Amino acid sequence: MQKRPLSLTIIAWVLIILSLLALVGVFTMRSNPAMMKMMEQVPVSLMVYQSWTVLGVIIDLIVAYGIFKGQPWSRVLYVVWSVIGLGVGFFITPQKAYLVFGLIVLVVISIFLFSEKANDWFSARGFMLKRED
């Protein structure tokens, strides 16, 4: 059995940890006056924002699971969801500088997800959704 590259293990665990922190943040934001003041600038309701965040957490956890299991669809899902998230964020985030950070993270993680070692782990090349036989 092939060993998972350390970079992919780190990426999966970072996704899990950040997802859990996002859940804590999104469900405690009502008790944070500074956060509520920031939410006044967002053109969507708090419920929509929270729902979007929870959906993102679910998808990130699915991606992490797929990375651990060597499923090639997981890295494609990560890229697609991140691009969608950046697009939505462009319209709803008042602080556009956060989007630049998000884009940098997307590029760096994508480099690792599509590296030669990652291709071997996923047994796939490029945007293949299934493992090569």
Phi, psi and omega in degrees: 000136182284145180273137179290134177299142180303323181300322180288324176297316179297315179301314181298315180293323176298317177300318180295312182296314180295326178295316179295320177295322178297320178298315178299314181297317185289330181268352176251003185294332179296333181271000181251106182301323180294320179293319179295325177294320177295323181294338177296336181274348182277132184282011177237161181289162179300321180296319178295316180299314179295319179296317179299318179295316179297319176300316178298321178297315180300315181294319178297322177293323176295318178298314180300316177302313180297323177295314179300323183271356179075030180272119184296334179297336184295321180285328175293317177300319179301311182296313182297312181295322179295319178295317177299315180299319177294321178297314178294318180300327178300326182272333185251348183267121178288333180263091185294341179297330178297330180292325178296317177299316179299320178295319178297316178299315179302314182295314182296312180296321179297323177301316179290320182293336182245020177287171181297317179296320178294320177302319178294319180297315181280349184053044181206160178238143176060226185263029176296140180264343181239156178289147174288144179267000000 
